[in-house]
Amino acid sequence: MTQAVPHKEAAGQITKDNIYNTVEPTDFAAMMDCERYLDRTSAFDKIISATHDHFWDPNDARYIDFSEPFDIENEYMVDPTMTVGYGTAVWDKLDEKGRVKLTNLETHWSLSNILHGEQGALALSASLCHILRDPGAQEYAANQAREEARHVTAFTNIVKARFGRPMACGPVLRDVLTELVTSKFAWKKIVGMQLLVEGLAMGAFATFYNKGRDPLIVRLSQLAMTDEAFHHKFGKIWADRTVPKLSKEEHNKIEDWAWEVFQTLLFNIGAPSQKQHIYEQVGLDWEWVQGAFMEGMTDEKIRTNMQESANIFRVLVKTLAMTGIITERTAGNYAAYIDMKVLHAESDEMVGDAIAAAGIAKLKEINRKNEALIQLSGTAAD
């Protein structure tokens, strides 16, 4: 009989289910334990096998054609109401040409930061492969890494097609992503990326899908959502198997950290201070823009904006609430911006689920005619 290789879980991990057992990232010997290969969870099998239903290739024009033209000099790429500064003194100070330029610069910045976020998700998923001991959980993480890699390619393609090159990552998002990717704690990676950042991404993609005027943005948002909806489910499975078993101290630790990250993102991720250089390009001083933004962005304005189902922060709060991470301890903090009673009365369906489902239906139709896929799967076309 083969002797099991002993492994030591990193101190500070919060593991309540064996499928999330971890090892130190340097403990590769534990991964070669013969008994480990035989103890594989089936919890993620449906998500893994479903990847065939939402396969898409960002370099294949049958899925998305990045050569499709758009006049970024004269046309709004998205509804201008998405622009930071819309409805404030910032907007009043610009003529129509300047408003188009600012809106599209904001879009360039947003798409670039989504690209950086996808790179973070790719690196984080790969890092989970180094610490998750269960082969099924490890396979899921590897599968997600592959899907995040195509998102990196796709968002690189759209940024190149429209702007030539991406903008630098905003400092706050950069720091959050760095913390998540480099953390040795599985719970922080899963809550931070699969719930918080993926929740933020689903809200962002739903907003771009609903308010995009550039057909490429609309199409790419839906394609990304066909993958992200499944990534979000991985986080939900973790929450279902973990949150009810947490001690009070452990729950408080995760809940307080989630609130801290939420505040950081809410008040900083879209702030003018994060993208100072774009205001110079429309002749505005970023500090003046920041002042006008803060004057217009009152708590009441934030609360009004967060009533929209696709608001990125509303989606994030719903994710935390539906997974049981938010309790009465911190619900009042979020209630300053969103009606928590209304949120809890809603179904578990997330804002992007219907959009993703429609996208998957389109992908199935394309993939039925994709000869390369047919040959790989060994199936016949309809």
C-alpha positions as CSV (number, residue, x, y, z in Angstrom):
1,M,0.0,0.0,0.0
2,T,1.3,3.4,-1.0
3,Q,2.0,5.6,2.0
4,A,0.3,9.0,1.9
5,V,2.6,12.0,1.7
6,P,2.1,14.2,4.7
7,H,1.2,17.8,3.9
8,K,0.9,20.9,6.1
9,E,-1.8,23.4,5.4
10,A,-0.7,27.1,5.5
11,A,-1.4,28.7,8.9
12,G,-4.4,31.1,8.8
13,Q,-6.4,29.1,6.2
14,I,-10.1,28.8,6.9
15,T,-11.1,25.4,5.6
16,K,-14.5,23.9,6.4
17,D,-14.8,21.4,3.6
18,N,-12.2,18.9,2.4
19,I,-12.6,20.0,-1.2
20,Y,-10.9,23.2,-0.3
21,N,-8.0,21.6,1.6
22,T,-4.7,23.4,0.7
23,V,-1.0,22.9,0.8
24,E,1.8,25.4,0.9
25,P,2.5,26.5,-2.7
26,T,6.0,25.1,-2.4
27,D,4.9,21.7,-1.2
28,F,4.7,20.0,-4.6
29,A,5.5,16.6,-3.1
30,A,2.0,16.6,-1.5
31,M,0.6,16.9,-5.0
32,M,2.2,13.7,-6.0
33,D,0.6,11.7,-3.2
34,C,-0.9,8.7,-4.9
35,E,-3.9,8.7,-2.6
36,R,-4.6,12.3,-3.5
37,Y,-5.4,11.4,-7.1
38,L,-8.1,9.0,-5.9
39,D,-9.9,11.4,-3.7
40,R,-11.5,13.7,-6.2
41,T,-14.7,15.8,-5.6
42,S,-17.4,15.9,-8.2
43,A,-18.8,19.2,-6.9
44,F,-17.3,21.1,-9.9
45,D,-17.9,18.6,-12.7
46,K,-21.0,20.3,-14.1
47,I,-19.2,23.6,-14.3
48,I,-16.2,22.0,-15.9
49,S,-18.1,20.0,-18.5
50,A,-20.3,23.0,-19.3
51,T,-17.3,24.9,-20.7
52,H,-17.9,23.2,-24.0
53,D,-21.3,24.9,-24.2
54,H,-19.8,28.4,-23.9
55,F,-16.5,28.0,-25.9
56,W,-15.5,31.0,-28.0
57,D,-12.3,32.1,-29.7
58,P,-11.4,35.8,-29.5
59,N,-9.3,35.4,-32.6
60,D,-12.1,33.9,-34.7
61,A,-14.3,36.5,-36.5
62,R,-17.2,34.0,-36.3
63,Y,-17.4,34.8,-32.6
64,I,-16.4,38.4,-32.6
65,D,-14.9,40.5,-35.4
66,F,-12.5,43.1,-34.0
67,S,-12.1,44.7,-37.5
68,E,-15.6,46.2,-37.2
69,P,-15.1,50.0,-37.5
70,F,-16.3,52.6,-35.1
71,D,-15.8,56.4,-35.3
72,I,-14.4,57.1,-31.8
73,E,-13.7,60.7,-32.7
74,N,-17.4,61.6,-33.2
75,E,-19.5,58.9,-31.7
76,Y,-20.1,57.9,-28.1
77,M,-18.9,54.3,-27.5
78,V,-21.2,54.0,-24.5
79,D,-24.2,56.0,-23.2
80,P,-22.6,59.2,-21.9
81,T,-24.5,58.9,-18.6
82,M,-21.8,56.3,-17.7
83,T,-19.1,59.0,-17.8
84,V,-17.8,60.2,-14.5
85,G,-18.7,63.9,-14.4
86,Y,-21.9,63.5,-16.4
87,G,-24.5,65.9,-14.9
88,T,-21.9,67.9,-13.0
89,A,-19.9,71.1,-13.7
90,V,-17.5,68.9,-15.6
91,W,-20.0,68.2,-18.3
92,D,-21.1,71.8,-18.4
93,K,-17.5,72.9,-19.1
94,L,-17.2,70.8,-22.2
95,D,-18.6,71.2,-25.7
96,E,-20.0,68.2,-27.6
97,K,-16.7,67.2,-29.1
98,G,-15.1,67.3,-25.7
99,R,-17.9,65.3,-24.1
100,V,-17.5,62.6,-26.8
101,K,-13.7,62.6,-26.2
102,L,-14.0,62.4,-22.4
103,T,-16.6,59.6,-22.6
104,N,-14.4,57.5,-24.9
105,L,-11.3,58.2,-22.9
106,E,-13.3,56.9,-19.8
107,T,-14.2,53.9,-21.9
108,H,-10.6,53.3,-22.9
109,W,-9.7,53.5,-19.2
110,S,-12.5,51.1,-18.2
111,L,-11.7,48.5,-20.8
112,S,-8.0,48.7,-19.9
113,N,-8.8,48.1,-16.2
114,I,-11.0,45.2,-17.1
115,L,-8.1,43.8,-19.1
116,H,-5.9,44.1,-16.0
117,G,-8.6,42.5,-13.9
118,E,-8.7,39.6,-16.3
119,Q,-5.0,39.2,-16.0
120,G,-5.4,39.2,-12.2
121,A,-8.1,36.5,-12.5
122,L,-5.8,34.4,-14.8
123,A,-2.9,34.6,-12.3
124,L,-5.1,34.0,-9.3
125,S,-6.7,30.9,-10.9
126,A,-3.3,29.5,-11.8
127,S,-2.1,30.2,-8.2
128,L,-5.1,28.1,-6.8
129,C,-3.7,25.2,-8.8
130,H,-0.6,25.4,-6.7
131,I,-2.4,25.1,-3.3
132,L,-5.8,23.3,-3.8
133,R,-5.2,19.7,-2.9
134,D,-8.4,18.2,-4.4
135,P,-8.0,17.2,-8.0
136,G,-11.5,18.3,-8.9
137,A,-11.0,21.7,-7.4
138,Q,-7.6,21.9,-9.0
139,E,-9.1,21.0,-12.4
140,Y,-11.8,23.7,-12.0
141,A,-9.1,26.3,-11.2
142,A,-7.1,25.3,-14.3
143,N,-10.2,25.5,-16.5
144,Q,-11.0,29.0,-15.2
145,A,-7.4,30.0,-15.9
146,R,-7.8,29.0,-19.5
147,E,-11.1,31.0,-19.8
148,E,-9.5,34.0,-18.2
149,A,-6.6,33.7,-20.6
150,R,-9.0,34.2,-23.6
151,H,-10.5,37.2,-21.8
152,V,-7.0,38.7,-21.6
153,T,-6.7,38.1,-25.4
154,A,-10.1,39.5,-26.1
155,F,-9.8,42.7,-24.1
156,T,-6.3,43.2,-25.5
157,N,-7.9,42.9,-29.0
158,I,-10.6,45.5,-28.4
159,V,-8.2,48.0,-26.8
160,K,-5.8,47.6,-29.7
161,A,-8.6,47.9,-32.3
162,R,-10.0,51.1,-30.8
163,F,-7.1,52.8,-29.1
164,G,-3.8,51.0,-30.0
165,R,-2.7,50.2,-26.5
166,P,-4.1,49.9,-23.0
167,M,-3.9,52.5,-20.2
168,A,-2.1,51.7,-16.9
169,C,-4.1,50.0,-14.2
170,G,-5.7,52.3,-11.7
171,P,-3.7,52.3,-8.4
172,V,-6.5,51.1,-6.2
173,L,-7.5,48.2,-8.5
174,R,-3.8,47.3,-8.9
175,D,-3.3,47.0,-5.2
176,V,-6.5,45.0,-4.6
177,L,-5.5,42.5,-7.4
178,T,-2.0,42.2,-6.1
179,E,-3.2,41.4,-2.6
180,L,-5.5,38.7,-4.0
181,V,-3.1,37.1,-6.4
182,T,-0.2,37.0,-3.9
183,S,-2.2,36.0,-0.9
184,K,-1.5,32.4,0.4
185,F,-5.1,32.2,1.8
186,A,-7.6,30.3,-0.3
187,W,-10.5,32.0,1.4
188,K,-9.2,35.4,0.6
189,K,-8.6,34.4,-3.0
190,I,-12.1,32.9,-3.4
191,V,-14.0,35.7,-1.6
192,G,-11.9,38.4,-3.2
193,M,-11.9,37.2,-6.7
194,Q,-14.8,34.7,-7.2
195,L,-17.3,36.8,-5.2
196,L,-16.1,40.4,-5.0
197,V,-14.2,41.0,-8.2
198,E,-16.3,38.6,-10.3
199,G,-19.4,40.2,-8.9
200,L,-18.0,43.6,-9.9
201,A,-17.2,42.3,-13.3
202,M,-20.7,40.9,-13.9
203,G,-22.2,44.3,-13.0
204,A,-19.7,46.0,-15.3
205,F,-20.4,43.7,-18.3
206,A,-24.1,44.0,-17.8
207,T,-23.8,47.8,-17.8
208,F,-21.7,47.7,-21.0
209,Y,-24.1,45.3,-22.6
210,N,-27.1,47.5,-21.8
211,K,-25.5,50.9,-22.4
212,G,-22.8,50.2,-25.0
213,R,-23.2,51.9,-28.4
214,D,-20.1,50.3,-29.9
215,P,-21.3,46.9,-31.1
216,L,-17.9,45.4,-30.2
217,I,-18.3,46.4,-26.6
218,V,-21.8,44.9,-26.5
219,R,-20.8,41.6,-28.1
220,L,-17.6,41.2,-26.0
221,S,-19.5,41.9,-22.8
222,Q,-21.9,39.1,-23.5
223,L,-19.2,36.7,-24.4
224,A,-17.3,37.4,-21.2
225,M,-20.4,36.9,-19.2
226,T,-20.9,33.5,-20.6
227,D,-17.7,32.5,-18.8
228,E,-18.0,34.8,-15.7
229,A,-21.4,33.4,-14.7
230,F,-19.7,30.0,-14.1
231,H,-16.8,31.5,-12.3
232,H,-19.3,33.2,-10.0
233,K,-20.8,29.8,-9.3
234,F,-17.5,28.5,-8.0
235,G,-17.6,31.2,-5.4
236,K,-21.2,30.3,-4.5
237,I,-20.3,26.7,-4.0
238,W,-17.5,27.7,-1.7
239,A,-19.9,29.9,0.3
240,D,-22.6,27.2,0.5
241,R,-20.1,24.7,1.9
242,T,-18.1,27.1,4.1
243,V,-20.1,30.1,5.5
244,P,-22.6,28.1,7.6
245,K,-19.7,26.3,9.3
246,L,-17.7,29.4,10.2
247,S,-17.1,30.2,13.8
248,K,-18.2,33.7,14.9
249,E,-14.6,34.9,14.9
250,E,-13.9,33.5,11.4
251,H,-17.2,34.9,10.0
252,N,-16.4,38.3,11.5
253,K,-12.9,38.2,9.9
254,I,-14.2,37.5,6.4
255,E,-17.2,39.9,6.8
256,D,-15.0,42.8,7.9
257,W,-12.5,42.2,5.2
258,A,-15.2,42.1,2.6
259,W,-16.6,45.5,3.9
260,E,-13.1,47.0,3.8
261,V,-12.6,45.9,0.2
262,F,-16.1,47.1,-0.8
263,Q,-15.4,50.6,0.6
264,T,-12.1,50.8,-1.1
265,L,-13.6,50.0,-4.5
266,L,-16.7,52.1,-4.0
267,F,-15.0,55.3,-3.2
268,N,-11.8,54.9,-5.3
269,I,-12.1,52.6,-8.3
270,G,-13.8,55.2,-10.6
271,A,-12.6,58.4,-8.9
272,P,-10.8,61.1,-11.0
273,S,-7.7,60.7,-8.9
274,Q,-7.3,57.2,-10.4
275,K,-7.1,58.5,-14.0
276,Q,-5.7,61.9,-13.8
277,H,-4.1,61.8,-17.2
278,I,-7.3,61.6,-19.1
279,Y,-8.6,64.9,-17.9
280,E,-5.5,66.6,-19.2
281,Q,-6.4,65.4,-22.7
282,V,-9.7,67.4,-22.6
283,G,-8.1,70.5,-21.0
284,L,-9.3,69.9,-17.4
285,D,-7.4,69.9,-14.1
286,W,-8.0,66.6,-12.4
287,E,-8.2,68.1,-9.0
288,W,-10.9,70.5,-10.1
289,V,-12.7,67.4,-11.7
290,Q,-12.3,65.6,-8.4
291,G,-13.9,68.4,-6.5
292,A,-16.8,68.6,-8.9
293,F,-17.2,64.8,-8.8
294,M,-17.3,64.8,-4.9
295,E,-19.7,67.6,-4.8
296,G,-22.1,65.8,-7.2
297,M,-21.5,62.3,-5.8
298,T,-23.4,62.5,-2.5
299,D,-24.5,59.5,-0.5
300,E,-28.0,60.1,-1.8
301,K,-26.8,60.1,-5.4
302,I,-24.9,56.9,-4.8
303,R,-28.0,55.4,-3.3
304,T,-30.1,56.4,-6.3
305,N,-27.6,55.0,-8.7
306,M,-27.4,51.7,-6.8
307,Q,-31.1,51.1,-7.3
308,E,-30.3,50.0,-10.9
309,S,-30.1,46.2,-11.1
310,A,-26.9,46.4,-13.2
311,N,-25.1,48.9,-11.0
312,I,-21.7,47.3,-10.4
313,F,-21.7,47.9,-6.6
314,R,-25.3,46.7,-6.2
315,V,-24.3,43.4,-7.9
316,L,-21.4,43.2,-5.5
317,V,-23.5,43.7,-2.4
318,K,-26.1,41.2,-3.6
319,T,-23.4,38.7,-4.1
320,L,-22.2,39.1,-0.5
321,A,-25.7,39.1,0.8
322,M,-26.9,36.0,-1.0
323,T,-23.8,34.0,0.1
324,G,-24.4,34.9,3.7
325,I,-21.2,36.9,4.2
326,I,-23.1,40.0,5.2
327,T,-24.9,39.7,8.5
328,E,-26.7,42.2,10.8
329,R,-23.2,43.3,12.0
330,T,-22.4,45.1,8.8
331,A,-25.8,45.2,6.9
332,G,-26.3,48.8,8.3
333,N,-23.1,49.9,6.6
334,Y,-24.4,48.8,3.2
335,A,-27.9,50.1,4.0
336,A,-26.5,53.6,3.7
337,Y,-26.4,53.0,-0.1
338,I,-28.9,50.2,-0.8
339,D,-32.2,48.9,0.5
340,M,-31.1,45.6,2.0
341,K,-34.7,44.4,2.5
342,V,-35.5,44.8,-1.1
343,L,-32.2,43.0,-2.0
344,H,-33.0,40.1,0.2
345,A,-36.5,39.8,-1.2
346,E,-35.1,39.3,-4.7
347,S,-34.4,35.9,-6.3
348,D,-30.9,34.4,-6.3
349,E,-30.7,35.2,-10.1
350,M,-27.8,37.6,-10.8
351,V,-28.2,40.5,-13.2
352,G,-26.0,38.8,-15.9
353,D,-27.5,35.4,-15.8
354,A,-30.1,36.0,-18.5
355,I,-27.6,37.8,-20.8
356,A,-25.1,35.0,-20.3
357,A,-27.8,32.3,-21.1
358,A,-28.7,34.1,-24.3
359,G,-25.0,34.3,-25.2
360,I,-24.6,30.6,-24.6
361,A,-27.5,29.8,-27.0
362,K,-25.7,31.9,-29.7
363,L,-22.4,30.1,-29.0
364,K,-24.0,26.7,-29.3
365,E,-25.3,27.6,-32.7
366,I,-21.9,28.8,-33.9
367,N,-20.1,25.8,-32.4
368,R,-22.5,23.4,-34.2
369,K,-21.0,24.8,-37.4
370,N,-17.4,25.0,-36.2
371,E,-15.7,22.2,-38.1
372,A,-12.5,22.3,-36.0
373,L,-14.6,21.7,-32.8
374,I,-16.6,19.0,-34.5
375,Q,-13.4,17.1,-35.5
376,L,-12.0,17.5,-32.0
377,S,-15.1,16.2,-30.3
378,G,-15.7,13.5,-32.9
379,T,-19.3,14.4,-33.3
380,A,-21.3,15.1,-36.5
381,A,-22.8,18.4,-37.5
382,D,-26.5,18.8,-37.2
